């Protein structure tokens, strides 16, 4: 999933740029870093479902650290959109008002990113905004898996909760 997302993100970059020539190394980096994000999100989800405990904490720390690679160079513009929204989605124990504020902040940042892009026609800007919203929602969902607490709180989506191993007395 991560590699496909990286390809889609690179296609979006092609849509919004005035000079659509990209390097192979840059394209490889984008696809690679988002492949790592997808694998990390899957590994963290599997660990949460299997009740890994401290191993899950370590896995999440490594995954969150590696995920910061998504925000290098031009990707830094996505940081204020993705990270606050992912935290708002994932941290189910936080007050709802804080969580809603983080998601709204992320949505507002997405608008700013696309509306301040230079040299786009109104039609292309609208397409860029819709595509950016869709792309960001995927990245937010992946990042939220990394930011969610280790132990299910009952308010995480059912698919994230998994089952805890039963300890017999």
ROGUSE-200547 format. One record per residue (C-alpha): residue number from 1; residue in three letters; x, y, z. Coordinates in nm, 4 decimals, decimal comma. Layout:
N
R     k     r         px         py         pz
R   NUM   ALA          X          Y          Z
...
This chain:
169
R     k     r         px         py         pz
R     1   UNK     0,0000     0,0000     0,0000
R     2   UNK     0,2806     0,2416     0,0865
R     3   UNK     0,4498     0,2106    -0,2529
R     4   UNK     0,1216     0,2734    -0,4353
R     5   UNK     0,0619     0,5763    -0,2163
R     6   UNK     0,4109     0,7064    -0,3000
R     7   UNK     0,3391     0,6710    -0,6722
R     8   UNK     0,0055     0,8532    -0,6326
R     9   UNK     0,1758     1,1290    -0,4356
R    10   UNK     0,4402     1,1710    -0,7055
R    11   UNK     0,1625     1,1944    -0,9669
R    12   UNK    -0,0023     1,4680    -0,7575
R    13   UNK     0,3285     1,6547    -0,7488
R    14   UNK     0,3403     1,6320    -1,1270
R    15   UNK    -0,0080     1,7875    -1,1409
R    16   UNK     0,0811     2,0891    -0,9264
R    17   UNK     0,4275     2,1743    -1,0497
R    18   UNK     0,5153     2,4288    -1,3134
R    19   UNK     0,8300     2,2343    -1,4043
R    20   UNK     0,7240     1,8691    -1,4182
R    21   UNK     1,0729     1,7186    -1,4439
R    22   UNK     1,1667     1,4986    -1,1495
R    23   UNK     1,4790     1,3022    -1,0717
R    24   UNK     1,4756     0,9255    -1,0447
R    25   UNK     1,6477     0,9495    -0,7079
R    26   UNK     1,3744     1,1791    -0,5753
R    27   UNK     1,1030     0,9525    -0,7099
R    28   UNK     1,2764     0,6497    -0,5579
R    29   UNK     1,3048     0,8258    -0,2223
R    30   UNK     0,9337     0,9145    -0,2169
R    31   UNK     0,8221     0,5650    -0,3095
R    32   UNK     1,0711     0,4131    -0,0633
R    33   UNK     0,9820     0,6310     0,2340
R    34   UNK     0,6096     0,5717     0,1872
R    35   UNK     0,6689     0,1982     0,1458
R    36   UNK     0,8418     0,2079     0,4850
R    37   UNK     0,5438     0,4002     0,6267
R    38   UNK     0,2967     0,1418     0,4931
R    39   UNK     0,4997    -0,1527     0,6240
R    40   UNK     0,5446     0,0216     0,9608
R    41   UNK     0,1720     0,0909     0,9948
R    42   UNK     0,0969    -0,2738     0,9161
R    43   UNK     0,3561    -0,3991     1,1640
R    44   UNK     0,2277    -0,1715     1,4401
R    45   UNK    -0,1307    -0,2813     1,3704
R    46   UNK    -0,0277    -0,6477     1,3857
R    47   UNK     0,1632    -0,5875     1,7089
R    48   UNK    -0,1325    -0,4104     1,8641
R    49   UNK    -0,3649    -0,6965     1,7641
R    50   UNK    -0,1278    -0,9530     1,9156
R    51   UNK    -0,0727    -0,7567     2,2375
R    52   UNK     0,3040    -0,7083     2,2001
R    53   UNK     0,3347    -0,4704     2,4985
R    54   UNK     0,6879    -0,3252     2,5238
R    55   UNK     0,7816    -0,4610     2,1828
R    56   UNK     0,4913    -0,2616     2,0407
R    57   UNK     0,6196     0,0528     2,2135
R    58   UNK     0,9633     0,0015     2,0581
R    59   UNK     0,8114    -0,0716     1,7193
R    60   UNK     0,6019     0,2443     1,7383
R    61   UNK     0,9044     0,4569     1,8345
R    62   UNK     1,1053     0,3261     1,5386
R    63   UNK     0,8069     0,3608     1,3039
R    64   UNK     0,7312     0,7190     1,4108
R    65   UNK     1,0975     0,8134     1,3740
R    66   UNK     1,1174     0,6601     1,0262
R    67   UNK     0,7873     0,8236     0,9280
R    68   UNK     0,9484     1,1653     0,9685
R    69   UNK     1,1254     1,0923     0,6398
R    70   UNK     0,7894     1,1605     0,4726
R    71   UNK     0,8280     1,5280     0,5603
R    72   UNK     1,1650     1,5997     0,3987
R    73   UNK     1,2140     1,8633     0,1293
R    74   UNK     0,8812     1,9526    -0,0364
R    75   UNK     0,7052     1,7000     0,1900
R    76   UNK     0,7496     1,9443     0,4770
R    77   UNK     0,4369     2,1227     0,3530
R    78   UNK     0,2348     1,8130     0,4447
R    79   UNK     0,3531     1,8065     0,8066
R    80   UNK     0,0982     2,0586     0,9451
R    81   UNK    -0,1795     1,8768     0,7622
R    82   UNK    -0,0954     1,5161     0,8444
R    83   UNK     0,0513     1,5115     1,1958
R    84   UNK    -0,2156     1,7125     1,3798
R    85   UNK    -0,4993     1,5303     1,2030
R    86   UNK    -0,3403     1,1896     1,2713
R    87   UNK    -0,2979     1,2746     1,6394
R    88   UNK    -0,6586     1,3939     1,6558
R    89   UNK    -0,7784     1,0705     1,4995
R    90   UNK    -0,5542     0,8355     1,6968
R    91   UNK    -0,5479     0,9669     2,0518
R    92   UNK    -0,8912     0,8523     2,1607
R    93   UNK    -0,8211     0,9263     2,5276
R    94   UNK    -0,7747     1,2975     2,4639
R    95   UNK    -1,0692     1,5374     2,5052
R    96   UNK    -1,2946     1,5463     2,1998
R    97   UNK    -1,2569     1,9208     2,1630
R    98   UNK    -0,8768     1,8894     2,1423
R    99   UNK    -0,9044     1,6040     1,8946
R   100   UNK    -1,1544     1,7930     1,6777
R   101   UNK    -0,9334     2,1020     1,6901
R   102   UNK    -0,6334     1,9010     1,5688
R   103   UNK    -0,8294     1,7526     1,2794
R   104   UNK    -0,9678     2,0952     1,1833
R   105   UNK    -0,6195     2,2470     1,2051
R   106   UNK    -0,4944     1,9770     0,9669
R   107   UNK    -0,7813     2,0421     0,7264
R   108   UNK    -0,7134     2,4159     0,7370
R   109   UNK    -0,3446     2,3560     0,6701
R   110   UNK    -0,4404     2,1459     0,3664
R   111   UNK    -0,6419     2,4371     0,2288
R   112   UNK    -0,3511     2,6753     0,2806
R   113   UNK    -0,1072     2,4384     0,1080
R   114   UNK    -0,3169     2,4072    -0,2056
R   115   UNK    -0,4550     2,7609    -0,2195
R   116   UNK    -0,1045     2,9099    -0,2033
R   117   UNK     0,0380     2,6991    -0,4857
R   118   UNK     0,1627     2,9351    -0,7558
R   119   UNK     0,0556     2,9303    -1,1183
R   120   UNK    -0,2462     2,6972    -1,1122
R   121   UNK    -0,5651     2,7678    -1,3009
R   122   UNK    -0,8841     2,7581    -1,0901
R   123   UNK    -0,9822     2,4198    -1,2378
R   124   UNK    -0,6401     2,2681    -1,1782
R   125   UNK    -0,6363     2,4135    -0,8263
R   126   UNK    -0,9721     2,2476    -0,7497
R   127   UNK    -0,8476     1,9119    -0,8819
R   128   UNK    -0,5267     1,9563    -0,6814
R   129   UNK    -0,7275     2,0282    -0,3653
R   130   UNK    -0,9502     1,7209    -0,4048
R   131   UNK    -0,6513     1,4991    -0,4805
R   132   UNK    -0,4530     1,6442    -0,1887
R   133   UNK    -0,7436     1,5830     0,0502
R   134   UNK    -0,7686     1,2214    -0,0643
R   135   UNK    -0,3927     1,1675    -0,0424
R   136   UNK    -0,3707     1,3273     0,3002
R   137   UNK    -0,6564     1,1150     0,4317
R   138   UNK    -0,4582     0,8016     0,3424
R   139   UNK    -0,1435     0,9335     0,5077
R   140   UNK    -0,3391     1,0459     0,8149
R   141   UNK    -0,4882     0,6969     0,8479
R   142   UNK    -0,1432     0,5357     0,8232
R   143   UNK     0,0140     0,7786     1,0709
R   144   UNK    -0,2780     0,7428     1,3124
R   145   UNK    -0,1958     0,3735     1,3438
R   146   UNK     0,1501     0,4730     1,4653
R   147   UNK     0,0216     0,7395     1,7066
R   148   UNK    -0,2615     0,5342     1,8612
R   149   UNK    -0,2030     0,4121     2,2169
R   150   UNK    -0,0679     0,0607     2,2728
R   151   UNK    -0,3621    -0,0644     2,4745
R   152   UNK    -0,7031    -0,0345     2,3135
R   153   UNK    -0,9208     0,2122     2,5019
R   154   UNK    -1,2481     0,0901     2,3586
R   155   UNK    -1,2829     0,3942     2,1311
R   156   UNK    -1,0406     0,2811     1,8639
R   157   UNK    -1,1961     0,1342     1,5515
R   158   UNK    -1,2746    -0,2353     1,6034
R   159   UNK    -1,0255    -0,3383     1,3333
R   160   UNK    -0,7442    -0,1714     1,5323
R   161   UNK    -0,8275    -0,3382     1,8629
R   162   UNK    -0,7532    -0,6988     1,7775
R   163   UNK    -0,7686    -0,9509     2,0560
R   164   UNK    -0,5500    -0,9745     2,3613
R   165   UNK    -0,4050    -1,3133     2,4516
R   166   UNK    -0,5811    -1,4672     2,7490
R   167   UNK    -0,3696    -1,5516     3,0519
R   168   UNK    -0,4831    -1,8664     3,2273
R   169   UNK    -0,4489    -1,8999     3,6002
